[in-house]
Amino acid sequence: MDRSAIGAAGADLALDAAFRAVLVSVHAIAMHPSRRAHPAFLFVAFVLYSALSLGQEVERPSWSPSDTWTYQRWELPATWDGGGRLPGHRKFTVMGGGPTDYRVAVLTWQDYAERQTTSVPWRMSRNLNTYYREDATVPWTEMEFLRWPLVVGKSWNFTHPMPDGSKFEWHVTVAGMEEVSVPAGTFKAVVVKVEGATGAHYTQSRTLWYSPDARAVVKHEWRGYYRMYKDYGELAELESFSRR
């Protein structure tokens, strides 16, 4: 076992110990109201728990050919299109890759009205980000919603170019760690918050839940806003996965 793995394991054990200590103290107070935990003990346990949570680093995973992730997804139409949720699925299969990118086959299908299926190749960075451009007049940009290692409190900015010469500006923050339940199960996940804007009228908000166990984002929700109105959005939750 390498040093980083030993350090992560030790941090997890210490974190769990501190958390259990707080729970034991709270339980004792609840069962015996006349007793009080020593304030210094509670303070030390709280500080230890907070510090270890903030200091934990989640390293970038690696994918292998034939790894797959299938998501339930819901399109979230704009307010002026009636709102609601339109169900579908999307499946990612790793086909291969090079030093900087993965080649991923993406199969998307709708579960409403007349079934529509599309199959397209995607290029994804080794950082597990997709590439995007507004149209053919501007270059592709890596959408850096993930930047490794993921550490609570870390933040960064990036932009992608717009056809009119302006920039779409993004701000990303690693907000915390929490358990999230999706159709594939319950996962301990890193929560990443993303805010984007172009000009004064259009903004976009995203939340990603990345799970080290799944080596992927297990939940991703985003919504655009035009002035005070909800624009198009999407919610995706991991339904199943298979790794080599």
C-alpha positions in Angstrom: 0.0 0.0 0.0 1.5 3.4 -1.0 1.8 6.3 1.4 -1.2 8.2 0.0 -3.4 5.2 0.5 -2.1 4.7 4.1 -2.7 8.4 4.8 -6.2 8.4 3.4 -7.1 5.2 5.4 -5.7 6.8 8.6 -7.6 10.0 8.0 -10.8 8.0 7.5 -10.2 6.1 10.7 -9.5 9.3 12.7 -12.5 11.0 11.1 -14.8 8.1 12.0 -13.4 8.0 15.6 -14.0 11.7 16.1 -17.5 11.4 14.7 -18.3 8.5 16.9 -17.0 10.4 19.9 -19.4 13.2 19.2 -22.3 10.8 18.7 -21.5 9.0 22.0 -21.4 12.3 23.9 -24.7 13.5 22.3 -26.3 10.1 23.2 -25.1 10.4 26.8 -26.6 13.8 27.1 -29.9 12.6 25.6 -30.1 9.6 27.9 -29.0 11.5 31.0 -30.0 15.1 30.8 -28.5 15.9 34.2 -25.0 15.1 32.8 -23.1 17.3 30.5 -20.2 16.5 28.3 -17.1 18.5 29.0 -17.1 21.6 26.7 -13.4 21.1 25.9 -14.1 17.5 24.7 -16.9 18.6 22.4 -14.8 21.4 21.0 -11.8 19.2 20.3 -14.0 16.5 18.7 -15.8 19.1 16.5 -12.5 20.7 15.4 -10.9 17.4 14.6 -13.9 16.3 12.6 -14.1 19.5 10.7 -10.3 19.7 10.0 -10.1 16.1 8.7 -13.2 16.6 6.4 -11.6 19.7 5.0 -8.2 18.1 4.5 -9.3 14.9 2.8 -8.2 14.7 -0.8 -10.0 12.6 -3.4 -7.6 11.7 -6.2 -8.4 11.4 -9.9 -9.5 7.9 -10.9 -8.6 6.0 -14.1 -11.0 4.3 -16.5 -10.5 1.1 -18.4 -11.9 -0.1 -21.8 -15.4 -1.6 -21.3 -16.2 0.3 -18.1 -19.8 1.3 -18.3 -22.2 3.7 -16.4 -25.9 3.9 -17.1 -28.0 6.9 -15.9 -31.6 7.6 -15.5 -32.1 11.1 -16.8 -34.8 13.6 -16.9 -35.0 16.6 -19.3 -36.3 19.6 -17.5 -38.0 21.8 -20.1 -38.1 25.6 -19.8 -40.9 27.4 -18.0 -42.2 28.6 -21.4 -42.4 25.0 -22.7 -44.6 23.9 -19.8 -42.0 22.7 -17.3 -42.3 19.1 -16.0 -39.8 16.2 -16.4 -39.3 14.1 -19.5 -37.7 10.7 -18.7 -34.9 8.9 -20.5 -31.5 7.1 -20.1 -27.9 7.6 -21.1 -25.2 4.9 -21.1 -21.4 5.6 -21.2 -19.0 2.9 -22.4 -15.2 3.5 -22.4 -13.8 2.4 -25.7 -10.1 3.4 -25.2 -8.1 6.5 -24.9 -4.7 8.2 -25.1 -2.5 10.2 -22.7 -4.9 13.1 -22.3 -8.4 11.8 -23.3 -10.8 8.9 -23.3 -12.9 7.7 -26.2 -16.4 7.1 -24.9 -19.4 5.6 -26.7 -22.6 7.4 -25.5 -26.0 5.9 -26.1 -29.0 8.1 -25.3 -32.7 7.2 -25.4 -36.0 8.7 -24.4 -38.7 6.9 -22.5 -41.6 9.2 -23.5 -43.7 9.6 -26.6 -42.1 8.0 -29.6 -38.8 6.4 -28.5 -35.8 8.1 -29.9 -32.3 6.7 -29.6 -29.0 8.3 -30.5 -25.5 6.9 -30.4 -22.5 9.2 -30.7 -18.8 9.1 -29.7 -17.6 11.5 -27.1 -14.2 12.7 -26.2 -13.6 13.2 -22.5 -10.5 14.4 -20.8 -8.6 12.3 -18.3 -10.0 14.6 -15.7 -13.5 13.2 -16.6 -14.7 16.4 -18.2 -16.5 16.7 -21.5 -15.6 19.2 -24.2 -18.0 21.8 -25.5 -18.4 24.7 -28.0 -21.3 26.9 -28.8 -20.9 26.5 -32.5 -18.3 25.8 -35.2 -16.9 29.4 -35.1 -15.3 28.9 -31.6 -12.8 26.2 -30.4 -13.7 23.3 -28.1 -13.2 23.9 -24.4 -12.7 21.4 -21.6 -15.6 22.0 -19.2 -13.6 21.9 -16.0 -16.3 21.0 -13.5 -13.8 18.6 -12.0 -10.2 19.6 -11.1 -8.2 17.1 -9.2 -7.6 16.4 -6.4 -11.0 17.3 -5.0 -10.6 18.9 -1.6 -13.5 20.5 0.4 -13.1 24.3 0.1 -11.2 24.2 -3.1 -12.5 26.6 -5.9 -11.5 27.6 -9.4 -12.6 29.6 -12.4 -12.6 28.9 -16.1 -14.3 30.3 -19.2 -15.4 29.2 -22.7 -15.7 31.5 -25.7 -19.0 32.7 -27.1 -19.6 33.4 -30.9 -19.9 37.2 -30.2 -16.4 37.3 -28.7 -17.6 37.4 -25.1 -16.8 34.7 -22.5 -19.1 32.4 -20.6 -17.6 32.6 -17.0 -17.8 29.7 -14.6 -17.0 29.4 -10.9 -16.6 26.0 -9.3 -16.5 25.1 -5.5 -16.0 21.8 -3.8 -18.7 22.3 -1.3 -18.5 19.2 1.0 -19.0 15.5 1.3 -22.3 13.7 1.9 -24.1 10.4 1.3 -26.3 10.5 -1.8 -28.9 7.9 -2.8 -29.5 7.1 -6.5 -31.0 4.0 -8.2 -27.6 2.3 -8.2 -27.3 2.6 -4.4 -26.1 4.9 -1.7 -22.6 6.4 -2.1 -20.3 8.7 -0.2 -19.8 11.5 -2.6 -17.9 14.8 -3.0 -20.4 17.6 -3.7 -19.3 20.1 -6.4 -21.2 23.4 -6.9 -21.0 25.2 -10.2 -22.3 28.7 -11.2 -22.0 30.1 -14.7 -23.1 33.3 -16.4 -22.8 35.2 -19.7 -23.9 38.8 -19.8 -26.6 40.0 -17.5 -29.4 37.8 -18.5 -28.4 34.1 -18.7 -27.1 32.1 -15.8 -26.7 28.4 -15.1 -26.4 26.4 -11.8 -25.1 22.9 -11.5 -24.4 20.4 -8.7 -22.4 17.2 -9.2 -21.9 14.3 -6.7 -18.7 12.4 -7.5 -18.2 9.0 -5.9 -14.8 7.4 -5.5 -16.5 4.0 -5.3 -18.2 4.4 -8.7 -15.2 6.3 -10.1 -17.7 8.7 -11.7 -20.3 11.3 -11.0 -23.3 9.5 -9.6 -25.7 12.4 -9.8 -25.7 15.6 -11.8 -28.4 18.3 -11.8 -28.3 21.5 -13.7 -30.7 24.3 -14.8 -30.4 27.4 -16.9 -32.1 30.7 -16.0 -33.0 33.5 -18.4 -33.8 36.6 -16.4 -36.3 35.4 -13.8 -37.5 32.3 -15.8 -36.3 28.7 -15.7 -34.6 27.7 -19.0 -33.8 24.1 -20.0 -32.1 21.8 -17.5 -31.4 18.1 -16.8 -31.2 15.7 -13.9 -29.1 12.4 -14.2 -28.8 9.7 -11.5 -26.6 6.6 -11.8 -28.7 3.4 -12.3 -26.0 0.8 -12.8 -22.3 0.5 -13.5 -19.6 -2.0 -14.3 -15.8 -1.6 -13.9 -12.9 -3.8 -14.9 
